[in-house]
Structures are given as structure tokens and as C-alpha cells.
Amino acid sequence: MTRLSVETLAADAVEPITSAGHAHLGLAVLAGIAVIVVLITKFKLHAFLALTVGSLALGAFAGAPLDKTIASFTTGLGSTVSGVGVLIALGAVLGKLLADSGGADRIVDTILARANGRAMPWAMVLIASVIGLPLFFEVGVVLLIPVVLMVARRGNFSLMRIGIPALAGLSVMHGLIPPHPGPLAAIDAVDADLGLTLALGLIVAIPTVIVAGPLFSRYAARWVDVPAPERMVPVVDEDQDPDKRPGFGPTLATMLLPVVLMLAKALVDIVVDDPENSVQRVFDVVGSPMIALLAAVLVGLFTLGRAAGFTKERLSSTVEKSLAPIAGILLIVGAGGGFKQTLIDSGVGQMILEISENWSIPALLLAWLIAVVIRLATGSATVATISAAGLVAPLAAGMSPAETALLVLAIGAGSVFFSHVNDAGFWLVKEYFGLSVGQTIKTWSVMETLISVVGGATVLLLSLFV
């Protein structure tokens, strides 16, 4: 059954840009990653240039034609920027509106007034988990970053003590809980029950997010004790009249508007389940990440900007100033996507699937391991989820509904293992938090590994009782 799955995937796969064998390709991947790490850490080359050079080096080591390597890199860069770039830009505009109007300050004051030092990491993980339930990871990051940075600065917290719980909440939702694209794809591939997967996913998510979030943040804050980066902290206008700051309710409602729209889309998709239905088609549009964030920005112009007494000229200036700081982030995240695409087009994912074909281990552990290896090789949680689900799908034929749901969760847990330099999310976190590559590995990468291991172990433990 496993062989059938591999052959099916091979038939559907795009022709690799290189004919290198498994050993040759594996060495090329290691060499490409090594080039990136050395250029950044030893030669202090900008990450955008290092990722570009590393992608070309990977293609050269793998024996791929230069023109095809360039095409793969530019395709990956373009698709990443087109998928994430607009979201980052809209999130930056919303964050600047929150800061300049005093709305972010209002939220921070309210949080600090109601949560003491010990409770703050738990409050952040709860907020991030709720917000992250219907959101793509990148959308959640750009929505929460202004609040995380301001809470850390105003409350005099270590950035990691506040940031890690928020990232953990978002990442756990992204990897384990539908309606995120990875879990939905796995549910479809193995024909699992969505409701049961969601219920078991929440059970797995609770201990996972606790360990990887508030508990791990204690150690992360000791390993990497850094303040919120000056260039990314929303600067509150000193001339802003505190009495003119927007209220907590309107500010929170503006921030949650994209969450509500995307959650509504997910619920309508589940309840209606008819792509031709006019109601579902409307919600598919208004609940898409770009439209949901755009709606929040447009609403924020009134609930935040005009509520603070901003003129039309001031609103225009705020939007313009919000975009300049994210130019470098967009290029780095895009280059990370280009490197990932070069890996995929080189045939790395297919290589991993073929190597793992004859592994003789339990289905849940096999699913987790395959997702882990593909994640390490390609840097994409979604690619890892889809590939692993396709490989182990035939094994679900004799499983109970609960076991099939756990199979999906095992794949999801494996798909977030150890994010590193080939993952666009790695660079997103690095740049937003102002970390070095080493600091990002000590915090973000370790946190992702904890999510994967604790999530996978919890799935295996649940399998003893279902």
C-alpha cells in the first residue's frame, strides 16, 4: 500500500530540475544550507543575499542547469511574496494605525492592568491561540507583533517571555487544527472526520501549547535575553492626547475583525459544503486573508484614526510611514520561499518519500517521522503535511475514525519540526524580533521542535485509549 502511494505521488510530481541520485542530492542540500549559514554568521552577509547565493549553490551542487535553478528560485520568491507580502503590508498598516492612534497603547494598558507578571505569558498564549484558530500563521504574526512588542516594552518583560507564548499559540493552531490548510489537506487525503479531528486536535493542542509556550519561554528568556527591537516597536505619538485614544472595545473589535471574518468563512464552508452556493461564495471572498485584513485596515481608518482626531493628511502619512520598515522583511521572507522552492524542484521531497518507503514502524510514528524529514528538507509545513498524508493514506483504510483523526494529528505535529534557514517563517520571526540566526535557532527553532515532539507524543498516548 505504501508503494502504491509513492508511485501515485511520483506520477503527479513535477519533473525535478536535476537527475542527481539520493546521496548526491542529500549532500547538495547540506552544502546549500551550510553556505547560507556561513555567509550570514561568519561573513555577516545580508540574509536576502545569503539565501539567493545559497539557492544557486544548491542547484550547482546538485548538478541542475543554472537557468532552471534561477527559475525555481524566482518562482518561489514570487509566490511567497504574492501570498505573504500583501498580508505583511496590510498588517504593518494596521499596526501603525494601532500605534499612532493610541489604540495599541490602550490594549497594552488594559492587559498590564489585568494580568500580573506571572500571568502575562499565559494571557499571551491564550490570546494567540484564540486569534490563531482561523488565521494563517503569517496573518496572526503581523496582527500580534505590535501588541507583543509593546507589552514587552511597557511591562519591562524579556521579549522571549512574551513572544514565545504568542508564537507557540499561533504555530500549534497552524499545525494541528483545521481549518488551517495543512490539517485540512491531510483530513482529505486520509478521509478523516473533520469534527473528530478538530476535537482531538484541541486535546493535543492544550498540553503542547503549555509546554512550548509559557513553560519554555522561561528558558528561552534566559538563553536569549533581548529587548524589543527599536525599529519594530510601534512608536506612540507623544503629541497624542490620552483622552482622544480609541476605546478598548472598538480597538479590540478592529483587531478581531479579520479573525471573525475568516472564522465565519471556515464555519460556512463546513456547514454549507457547496462551492456553488452563493452564501459560501460570498464568505469565501470576505473571509480570505487579504480581504479580511484589508477590511480591518479600512475600518481602522475610522475606528482608530478618525477616533483619535486624525485628518485625512495624517491618515495618509501614517499609511505611508508604515510600509518603509517592512521592505527588508519582505525580501528576506521571499528569498526564503525561493530557497524552499529550489529544494522542492530539485526533487528533495520525492527523495525523502522514496527513502522512507520501506520503513517498518507503526503507522502513527511513521507518519510523524516522514513529515519531520520532509519538513527538515523543504522548510514547508504544508508540503510536509500533504506529502506525508499522501504516503500513509492507504494505511488509514483499516483504521477506526478516531485512529484516522490521530493519523492526521501525527502528520501535523511532525510538519512543524525544527524550523530553520529554509523556512520563510524562520526569517519572518528573526526579522520581526531583531534576532541573530543563532538566537532564532535557540528560541523559535527549539520551540517548534517542542511543539512537534510534545504533540507527537500526546498523539501516541491518546492512541492507547481510542
Secondary structure, 3 states (H helix, E strand, C coil): CHHHHHHHHHHHCCCCCCCCCHHHHHHHHHHHHHHHHHHHHCCCCCHHHHHHHHHHHHHHHCCCCHHHHHHHHHHHHHHHHHHHHHHHHHHHHHHHHHHHHCHHHHHHHHHHHHCCCCCHHHHHHHHHHHHHCCCCHHHHHHHHHHHHHHHHHHCCCCHHHHHHHHHHHHHHHHHHCCCCHHHHHHHHHHCCCHHHHHHHHHHHHHHHHHHHHHHHHHHHHHHCCCCCCCCCCCCCCCCCCHHHCCCHHHHHHHHHHHHHHHHHHHHHHHHHCCCCCHHHHHHHHHCCHHHHHHHHHHHHHHHHHHHHCCCHHHHHHHHHHHHHHHHHHHHHHHHHHHHHHHHHHCCHHHHHHHHHHHCCCCHHHHHHHHHHHHHHHHCCHHHHHHHHHHHHHHHHHHCCHHHHHHHHHHHHHHCCCCCCCCCHHHHHHHHHHCCCHHHHHHHHHHHHHHHHHHHHHHHHHHCCCC
